[in-house]
Amino acid sequence: MDLRKTIEDLENRKEFKEWKKDNASSYLAHVFMMVKKGEELMEIGYYHEDGTITTFAPGESIAINHHKEIFQKEKKEVRKLDRSRIKLTLDKSLEIAGKLQKDKYPAEMPMSKMIVLQAMEAAHVYNITYLTCNFKTLNIKINAENGEIMQENLAPLIQFS
């Protein structure tokens, strides 16, 4: 899947254009996907200067969720996602993450995946998190411009003290 095309298709829809008229200063901030048992959920988020976000769920008709609070552990700048910097397709990023998981963490079989395409300080990143059958999370950050694995981390889902 080419997320650049998905974003472009959304931004060309009548419903989006009407929303954008009233939200001219809002900008593309992220694409979120959840994949579980073959089902996919996608949301494309646009950041507002007031610190909220509007998400669009593309499909036959567009579902619009207005002005949600942004979840952040610590307050950070929400960077603009520039479509032209997304060189890697979603499928290629999942292929890279899947190969890493199979080669380095073969016992950690994924039950579900969360993918966030976002602009971070260093680069535009596919932030891929697997929830594994062993109740761990495997997080892999892949540079969306060149396919480089920037970071990987395996952690228990629940830590007991």
C-alpha positions as CSV (number, residue, x, y, z in Angstrom):
1,M,0.0,0.0,0.0
2,D,1.3,3.4,-0.9
3,L,0.3,5.7,1.9
4,R,1.2,8.8,-0.2
5,K,-1.6,7.8,-2.6
6,T,-4.0,7.1,0.2
7,I,-3.4,10.5,1.7
8,E,-3.7,12.2,-1.7
9,D,-6.9,10.4,-2.4
10,L,-8.3,11.5,1.0
11,E,-7.3,15.2,0.4
12,N,-9.0,15.1,-3.0
13,R,-12.3,14.0,-1.5
14,K,-15.2,16.6,-1.3
15,E,-15.7,15.9,2.5
16,F,-12.0,16.7,3.2
17,K,-11.9,19.8,1.1
18,E,-15.0,21.2,2.9
19,W,-13.4,20.4,6.3
20,K,-10.1,22.0,5.2
21,K,-11.9,25.3,4.3
22,D,-12.7,25.8,8.0
23,N,-9.3,24.3,9.2
24,A,-6.8,25.9,6.8
25,S,-3.9,26.0,9.3
26,S,-4.3,22.3,10.2
27,Y,-1.6,20.0,8.8
28,L,-1.0,16.3,8.2
29,A,0.6,14.8,11.4
30,H,0.3,11.0,11.2
31,V,-1.2,7.9,9.7
32,F,-2.2,5.2,12.2
33,M,-3.1,1.6,11.3
34,M,-4.1,-1.4,13.5
35,V,-3.9,-4.8,11.9
36,K,-5.4,-7.7,13.8
37,K,-6.5,-11.1,12.4
38,G,-6.6,-9.7,8.9
39,E,-8.8,-6.7,9.8
40,E,-7.3,-3.2,9.2
41,L,-8.3,0.1,10.8
42,M,-6.7,3.2,9.4
43,E,-6.9,6.8,10.6
44,I,-5.2,9.8,9.0
45,G,-4.6,12.7,11.5
46,Y,-4.4,16.4,11.1
47,Y,-3.0,18.6,13.8
48,H,-4.6,21.9,14.9
49,E,-2.7,24.8,16.5
50,D,-4.9,24.5,19.6
51,G,-3.2,21.1,20.4
52,T,-6.0,18.9,19.2
53,I,-6.3,16.6,16.2
54,T,-9.0,15.6,13.7
55,T,-8.8,12.1,12.3
56,F,-10.2,10.7,9.0
57,A,-11.0,7.0,8.5
58,P,-10.9,6.7,4.7
59,G,-13.1,4.2,2.9
60,E,-16.3,4.3,0.8
61,S,-17.4,7.1,3.0
62,I,-15.1,9.1,5.3
63,A,-15.5,8.9,9.1
64,I,-14.4,12.2,10.7
65,N,-13.5,12.4,14.4
66,H,-13.2,16.0,15.4
67,H,-10.6,17.5,17.8
68,K,-9.3,14.7,20.0
69,E,-6.7,15.4,22.6
70,I,-3.3,14.2,21.7
71,F,-1.8,11.5,23.9
72,Q,1.8,12.3,24.8
73,K,3.8,11.2,27.8
74,E,5.6,14.5,27.7
75,K,4.6,17.6,25.7
76,K,6.5,17.7,22.3
77,E,6.1,19.5,19.1
78,V,3.8,17.7,16.7
79,R,5.8,17.8,13.4
80,K,4.3,18.1,10.0
81,L,4.3,14.9,7.9
82,D,5.6,15.7,4.4
83,R,4.2,13.3,1.8
84,S,7.2,13.9,-0.5
85,R,9.5,12.4,2.2
86,I,7.7,9.1,2.3
87,K,9.7,7.0,-0.1
88,L,9.0,3.6,1.4
89,T,5.6,1.9,0.9
90,L,3.8,0.5,3.9
91,D,4.2,-3.0,2.5
92,K,8.0,-2.6,2.2
93,S,8.3,-1.3,5.8
94,L,6.2,-4.3,7.0
95,E,8.5,-6.6,5.0
96,I,11.6,-5.1,6.7
97,A,10.0,-5.3,10.1
98,G,8.8,-8.9,9.5
99,K,12.3,-10.0,8.4
100,L,13.8,-8.5,11.6
101,Q,11.2,-10.2,13.7
102,K,11.7,-13.6,12.1
103,D,15.5,-13.4,12.1
104,K,16.1,-11.9,15.5
105,Y,13.0,-12.7,17.5
106,P,11.5,-15.9,16.0
107,A,9.8,-16.9,19.3
108,E,7.9,-13.6,19.4
109,M,5.0,-14.4,17.0
110,P,2.9,-11.3,16.3
111,M,-0.8,-11.3,17.2
112,S,-1.5,-7.8,16.1
113,K,0.4,-4.8,14.6
114,M,0.1,-1.1,15.2
115,I,1.8,1.2,12.6
116,V,2.2,4.9,13.0
117,L,3.7,6.9,10.2
118,Q,5.0,10.1,11.7
119,A,7.6,12.9,11.4
120,M,10.1,12.6,14.2
121,E,13.1,14.9,14.9
122,A,15.5,12.8,13.0
123,A,13.3,11.6,10.1
124,H,9.9,10.5,8.8
125,V,9.4,7.1,10.5
126,Y,7.2,4.0,10.3
127,N,6.8,3.2,14.0
128,I,5.7,-0.5,14.0
129,T,4.7,-2.3,17.2
130,Y,3.9,-5.9,17.3
131,L,1.9,-7.4,20.2
132,T,3.3,-10.9,20.5
133,C,1.8,-14.2,21.6
134,N,4.3,-14.1,24.6
135,F,2.7,-10.8,25.8
136,K,5.6,-8.6,24.8
137,T,5.8,-5.7,22.5
138,L,8.4,-5.5,19.7
139,N,8.8,-1.9,18.5
140,I,10.7,-1.2,15.3
141,K,11.3,2.3,13.9
142,I,12.1,2.3,10.2
143,N,13.1,5.4,8.3
144,A,10.4,6.1,5.7
145,E,12.8,7.7,3.3
146,N,15.5,5.0,3.0
147,G,14.3,1.8,4.8
148,E,17.0,1.9,7.5
149,I,16.1,0.3,10.9
150,M,16.6,3.2,13.3
151,Q,15.6,1.4,16.5
152,E,14.2,-1.8,17.9
153,N,13.0,-2.8,21.3
154,L,11.5,-5.9,22.8
155,A,9.7,-5.3,26.2
156,P,7.3,-7.2,28.3
157,L,3.7,-5.9,28.0
158,I,3.3,-6.1,31.8
159,Q,6.2,-5.6,34.2
160,F,5.8,-7.0,37.7
161,S,7.6,-5.3,40.6
